[in-house]
Amino acid sequence: LEYRMSAYQYNLRPIFGGFVTDEGALYGYAGVNWDIELLPKQLFLIPNFAVGAYHKGDGKDLGGAIEFRSGVELAYQFENNHQLGVAVNHLSNASLYDKNPGVETVMVTY
C-alpha cells in the first residue's frame, strides 16, 4: 500500500507506504517519486527512492532494520487522471550491515 501526495516543485511527489508478506515480514517507508512526462498528461516515467524500516518475521533476512528502496515505474494516465502502470523496485541496506542480499519486486500500480 502506498500513498502519493500532490506533486510540488520539479514534479517531485512525497510518498509513504508499506508492505506485509505472508511470512510476517514488514516494511514501512517514506520517500519521493519524480513524475517525468514522456507524453503530456498520458505517459509518465516515475523514478523513486525511499528509506524505511524492515522486520523480517519468518521471511527473508535482508541484513538489518534500515533498508532503502529505489526503482522506476512506467504509467499511463487516463482522461480521469487515474494511472495504470508497472513498477520495478530494488530493496537493500546499501551495505550498512555485513549481510546485504537485497530483493526485487515487480508491481502493477493503479
Contacts in CASP RR format, 6 or more apart in sequence:
PFRMAT RR
TARGET T0000
AUTHOR 0000-0000-0000
METHOD contacts of the structure
MODEL  1
LEYRMSAYQYNLRPIFGGFVTDEGALYGYAGVNWDIELLPKQLFLIPNFA
VGAYHKGDGKDLGGAIEFRSGVELAYQFENNHQLGVAVNHLSNASLYDKN
PGVETVMVTY
1 17 0 8 1.000
1 18 0 8 1.000
1 19 0 8 1.000
2 15 0 8 1.000
2 16 0 8 1.000
2 17 0 8 1.000
2 18 0 8 1.000
3 15 0 8 1.000
3 16 0 8 1.000
3 17 0 8 1.000
4 13 0 8 1.000
4 14 0 8 1.000
4 15 0 8 1.000
4 33 0 8 1.000
5 13 0 8 1.000
5 14 0 8 1.000
5 15 0 8 1.000
5 16 0 8 1.000
6 13 0 8 1.000
7 13 0 8 1.000
7 35 0 8 1.000
8 14 0 8 1.000
10 34 0 8 1.000
11 34 0 8 1.000
11 35 0 8 1.000
11 36 0 8 1.000
11 37 0 8 1.000
12 32 0 8 1.000
12 33 0 8 1.000
12 34 0 8 1.000
12 35 0 8 1.000
13 32 0 8 1.000
13 33 0 8 1.000
13 34 0 8 1.000
13 35 0 8 1.000
14 30 0 8 1.000
14 31 0 8 1.000
14 32 0 8 1.000
15 29 0 8 1.000
15 30 0 8 1.000
15 31 0 8 1.000
15 32 0 8 1.000
15 33 0 8 1.000
15 48 0 8 1.000
15 50 0 8 1.000
16 29 0 8 1.000
16 30 0 8 1.000
16 31 0 8 1.000
17 28 0 8 1.000
17 29 0 8 1.000
17 30 0 8 1.000
17 50 0 8 1.000
18 26 0 8 1.000
18 27 0 8 1.000
18 28 0 8 1.000
18 29 0 8 1.000
19 25 0 8 1.000
19 26 0 8 1.000
19 27 0 8 1.000
19 28 0 8 1.000
20 26 0 8 1.000
21 59 0 8 1.000
23 57 0 8 1.000
23 58 0 8 1.000
23 59 0 8 1.000
24 55 0 8 1.000
24 57 0 8 1.000
24 58 0 8 1.000
24 59 0 8 1.000
25 54 0 8 1.000
25 55 0 8 1.000
25 56 0 8 1.000
25 57 0 8 1.000
25 58 0 8 1.000
25 59 0 8 1.000
25 60 0 8 1.000
26 54 0 8 1.000
26 55 0 8 1.000
26 57 0 8 1.000
27 52 0 8 1.000
27 53 0 8 1.000
27 54 0 8 1.000
27 55 0 8 1.000
27 67 0 8 1.000
27 91 0 8 1.000
28 52 0 8 1.000
28 53 0 8 1.000
28 54 0 8 1.000
29 50 0 8 1.000
29 51 0 8 1.000
29 52 0 8 1.000
29 53 0 8 1.000
29 67 0 8 1.000
29 69 0 8 1.000
30 50 0 8 1.000
30 51 0 8 1.000
30 52 0 8 1.000
31 48 0 8 1.000
31 49 0 8 1.000
31 50 0 8 1.000
31 51 0 8 1.000
32 48 0 8 1.000
32 49 0 8 1.000
32 50 0 8 1.000
33 46 0 8 1.000
33 47 0 8 1.000
33 48 0 8 1.000
33 73 0 8 1.000
34 46 0 8 1.000
34 47 0 8 1.000
34 48 0 8 1.000
35 44 0 8 1.000
35 46 0 8 1.000
36 44 0 8 1.000
36 45 0 8 1.000
36 46 0 8 1.000
36 47 0 8 1.000
37 43 0 8 1.000
37 44 0 8 1.000
38 44 0 8 1.000
38 45 0 8 1.000
41 77 0 8 1.000
42 76 0 8 1.000
42 77 0 8 1.000
43 74 0 8 1.000
43 75 0 8 1.000
43 76 0 8 1.000
43 77 0 8 1.000
44 73 0 8 1.000
44 74 0 8 1.000
44 75 0 8 1.000
44 76 0 8 1.000
44 77 0 8 1.000
44 83 0 8 1.000
45 72 0 8 1.000
45 73 0 8 1.000
45 74 0 8 1.000
46 72 0 8 1.000
46 73 0 8 1.000
46 74 0 8 1.000
46 75 0 8 1.000
46 87 0 8 1.000
47 70 0 8 1.000
47 71 0 8 1.000
47 72 0 8 1.000
47 73 0 8 1.000
48 69 0 8 1.000
48 70 0 8 1.000
48 71 0 8 1.000
48 72 0 8 1.000
48 73 0 8 1.000
48 87 0 8 1.000
48 89 0 8 1.000
49 68 0 8 1.000
49 69 0 8 1.000
49 70 0 8 1.000
49 71 0 8 1.000
50 68 0 8 1.000
50 69 0 8 1.000
50 70 0 8 1.000
51 66 0 8 1.000
51 67 0 8 1.000
51 68 0 8 1.000
51 69 0 8 1.000
52 66 0 8 1.000
52 67 0 8 1.000
52 68 0 8 1.000
52 69 0 8 1.000
53 65 0 8 1.000
53 66 0 8 1.000
53 67 0 8 1.000
54 62 0 8 1.000
54 64 0 8 1.000
54 65 0 8 1.000
54 66 0 8 1.000
54 67 0 8 1.000
54 91 0 8 1.000
55 65 0 8 1.000
56 62 0 8 1.000
60 101 0 8 1.000
60 103 0 8 1.000
61 99 0 8 1.000
61 101 0 8 1.000
62 91 0 8 1.000
62 92 0 8 1.000
62 93 0 8 1.000
62 99 0 8 1.000
62 100 0 8 1.000
62 101 0 8 1.000
62 102 0 8 1.000
62 103 0 8 1.000
63 93 0 8 1.000
63 97 0 8 1.000
63 98 0 8 1.000
63 99 0 8 1.000
63 100 0 8 1.000
63 101 0 8 1.000
64 93 0 8 1.000
64 96 0 8 1.000
64 97 0 8 1.000
64 99 0 8 1.000
66 93 0 8 1.000
66 96 0 8 1.000
67 91 0 8 1.000
67 92 0 8 1.000
67 93 0 8 1.000
68 91 0 8 1.000
68 92 0 8 1.000
68 93 0 8 1.000
68 94 0 8 1.000
69 89 0 8 1.000
69 90 0 8 1.000
69 91 0 8 1.000
70 89 0 8 1.000
70 90 0 8 1.000
71 87 0 8 1.000
71 88 0 8 1.000
71 89 0 8 1.000
71 90 0 8 1.000
72 87 0 8 1.000
72 88 0 8 1.000
73 85 0 8 1.000
73 86 0 8 1.000
73 87 0 8 1.000
73 88 0 8 1.000
73 109 0 8 1.000
74 85 0 8 1.000
74 86 0 8 1.000
74 87 0 8 1.000
75 83 0 8 1.000
75 84 0 8 1.000
75 85 0 8 1.000
75 86 0 8 1.000
75 109 0 8 1.000
76 83 0 8 1.000
76 84 0 8 1.000
76 85 0 8 1.000
77 83 0 8 1.000
78 84 0 8 1.000
82 110 0 8 1.000
83 109 0 8 1.000
83 110 0 8 1.000
84 108 0 8 1.000
84 109 0 8 1.000
84 110 0 8 1.000
85 108 0 8 1.000
85 109 0 8 1.000
85 110 0 8 1.000
86 106 0 8 1.000
86 107 0 8 1.000
86 108 0 8 1.000
86 109 0 8 1.000
87 105 0 8 1.000
87 106 0 8 1.000
87 107 0 8 1.000
87 108 0 8 1.000
87 109 0 8 1.000
88 104 0 8 1.000
88 105 0 8 1.000
88 106 0 8 1.000
88 107 0 8 1.000
89 104 0 8 1.000
89 105 0 8 1.000
89 107 0 8 1.000
90 102 0 8 1.000
90 103 0 8 1.000
90 104 0 8 1.000
91 102 0 8 1.000
91 103 0 8 1.000
91 104 0 8 1.000
91 105 0 8 1.000
92 100 0 8 1.000
92 101 0 8 1.000
92 102 0 8 1.000
92 103 0 8 1.000
93 100 0 8 1.000
93 102 0 8 1.000
94 100 0 8 1.000
END
